[in-house]
Amino acid sequence: MATQSRCGALTEKRTRCRRLAMVGASRCDLHRGDWSAYTIKKRKEAERKARTKHRK
């Protein structure tokens, strides 16, 4: 059985975050920001839907 990985993001104290990473992501919920591949993909899908919604 595989174990869940740790976040590892740099904290304000310049140490590594030891929280568990979210399933399917490399960071925890606190450190997974707008730059993450998951968030970028989700934002691009929303923008694509918005563009096609307004086209006539």
CNS distance restraints for C-alpha pairs under 8 A (distance, minus, plus):
assign (resid   4 and name CA) (resid  20 and name CA) 6.63 0.50 0.50
assign (resid   4 and name CA) (resid  21 and name CA) 6.90 0.50 0.50
assign (resid   4 and name CA) (resid  23 and name CA) 7.48 0.50 0.50
assign (resid   5 and name CA) (resid  20 and name CA) 6.02 0.50 0.50
assign (resid   5 and name CA) (resid  21 and name CA) 5.68 0.50 0.50
assign (resid   5 and name CA) (resid  26 and name CA) 7.54 0.50 0.50
assign (resid   6 and name CA) (resid  17 and name CA) 7.54 0.50 0.50
assign (resid   6 and name CA) (resid  18 and name CA) 5.72 0.50 0.50
assign (resid   6 and name CA) (resid  19 and name CA) 5.71 0.50 0.50
assign (resid   6 and name CA) (resid  20 and name CA) 4.44 0.50 0.50
assign (resid   6 and name CA) (resid  21 and name CA) 5.03 0.50 0.50
assign (resid   6 and name CA) (resid  26 and name CA) 7.71 0.50 0.50
assign (resid   6 and name CA) (resid  27 and name CA) 7.38 0.50 0.50
assign (resid   6 and name CA) (resid  28 and name CA) 7.74 0.50 0.50
assign (resid   7 and name CA) (resid  16 and name CA) 7.88 0.50 0.50
assign (resid   7 and name CA) (resid  17 and name CA) 5.76 0.50 0.50
assign (resid   7 and name CA) (resid  18 and name CA) 6.05 0.50 0.50
assign (resid   7 and name CA) (resid  19 and name CA) 5.68 0.50 0.50
assign (resid   7 and name CA) (resid  20 and name CA) 5.65 0.50 0.50
assign (resid   7 and name CA) (resid  21 and name CA) 4.60 0.50 0.50
assign (resid   7 and name CA) (resid  26 and name CA) 6.05 0.50 0.50
assign (resid   7 and name CA) (resid  27 and name CA) 4.35 0.50 0.50
assign (resid   7 and name CA) (resid  28 and name CA) 5.31 0.50 0.50
assign (resid   7 and name CA) (resid  31 and name CA) 7.80 0.50 0.50
assign (resid   8 and name CA) (resid  16 and name CA) 4.86 0.50 0.50
assign (resid   8 and name CA) (resid  17 and name CA) 4.77 0.50 0.50
assign (resid   8 and name CA) (resid  18 and name CA) 6.20 0.50 0.50
assign (resid   8 and name CA) (resid  19 and name CA) 7.86 0.50 0.50
assign (resid   8 and name CA) (resid  27 and name CA) 7.14 0.50 0.50
assign (resid   9 and name CA) (resid  16 and name CA) 5.43 0.50 0.50
assign (resid   9 and name CA) (resid  17 and name CA) 5.28 0.50 0.50
assign (resid   9 and name CA) (resid  27 and name CA) 6.98 0.50 0.50
assign (resid   9 and name CA) (resid  31 and name CA) 6.76 0.50 0.50
assign (resid  10 and name CA) (resid  14 and name CA) 5.51 0.50 0.50
assign (resid  10 and name CA) (resid  15 and name CA) 5.57 0.50 0.50
assign (resid  10 and name CA) (resid  16 and name CA) 4.78 0.50 0.50
assign (resid  10 and name CA) (resid  17 and name CA) 6.20 0.50 0.50
assign (resid  11 and name CA) (resid  15 and name CA) 5.50 0.50 0.50
assign (resid  11 and name CA) (resid  16 and name CA) 6.02 0.50 0.50
assign (resid  11 and name CA) (resid  17 and name CA) 6.14 0.50 0.50
assign (resid  19 and name CA) (resid  28 and name CA) 6.34 0.50 0.50
assign (resid  20 and name CA) (resid  27 and name CA) 7.69 0.50 0.50
assign (resid  20 and name CA) (resid  28 and name CA) 5.94 0.50 0.50
assign (resid  21 and name CA) (resid  25 and name CA) 6.39 0.50 0.50
assign (resid  21 and name CA) (resid  26 and name CA) 5.63 0.50 0.50
assign (resid  21 and name CA) (resid  27 and name CA) 4.60 0.50 0.50
assign (resid  21 and name CA) (resid  28 and name CA) 4.12 0.50 0.50
assign (resid  21 and name CA) (resid  29 and name CA) 7.38 0.50 0.50
assign (resid  22 and name CA) (resid  26 and name CA) 6.88 0.50 0.50
assign (resid  22 and name CA) (resid  27 and name CA) 6.17 0.50 0.50
assign (resid  22 and name CA) (resid  28 and name CA) 5.15 0.50 0.50
assign (resid  22 and name CA) (resid  29 and name CA) 6.49 0.50 0.50
assign (resid  25 and name CA) (resid  38 and name CA) 7.56 0.50 0.50
assign (resid  27 and name CA) (resid  31 and name CA) 5.77 0.50 0.50
assign (resid  27 and name CA) (resid  32 and name CA) 5.32 0.50 0.50
assign (resid  28 and name CA) (resid  32 and name CA) 5.99 0.50 0.50
assign (resid  32 and name CA) (resid  36 and name CA) 6.09 0.50 0.50
assign (resid  33 and name CA) (resid  39 and name CA) 7.27 0.50 0.50
assign (resid  34 and name CA) (resid  39 and name CA) 5.64 0.50 0.50
assign (resid  34 and name CA) (resid  40 and name CA) 6.66 0.50 0.50
assign (resid  35 and name CA) (resid  39 and name CA) 6.81 0.50 0.50
assign (resid  35 and name CA) (resid  40 and name CA) 6.54 0.50 0.50
assign (resid  36 and name CA) (resid  40 and name CA) 6.17 0.50 0.50
assign (resid  37 and name CA) (resid  41 and name CA) 6.00 0.50 0.50
assign (resid  38 and name CA) (resid  42 and name CA) 6.22 0.50 0.50
assign (resid  39 and name CA) (resid  43 and name CA) 6.06 0.50 0.50
assign (resid  40 and name CA) (resid  44 and name CA) 6.10 0.50 0.50
assign (resid  41 and name CA) (resid  45 and name CA) 6.27 0.50 0.50
assign (resid  42 and name CA) (resid  46 and name CA) 6.35 0.50 0.50
assign (resid  43 and name CA) (resid  47 and name CA) 6.21 0.50 0.50
assign (resid  44 and name CA) (resid  48 and name CA) 6.07 0.50 0.50
assign (resid  45 and name CA) (resid  49 and name CA) 6.20 0.50 0.50
assign (resid  46 and name CA) (resid  50 and name CA) 6.18 0.50 0.50
assign (resid  47 and name CA) (resid  51 and name CA) 6.23 0.50 0.50
assign (resid  48 and name CA) (resid  52 and name CA) 6.29 0.50 0.50
assign (resid  49 and name CA) (resid  53 and name CA) 5.95 0.50 0.50
assign (resid  50 and name CA) (resid  54 and name CA) 6.55 0.50 0.50
assign (resid  51 and name CA) (resid  55 and name CA) 6.49 0.50 0.50
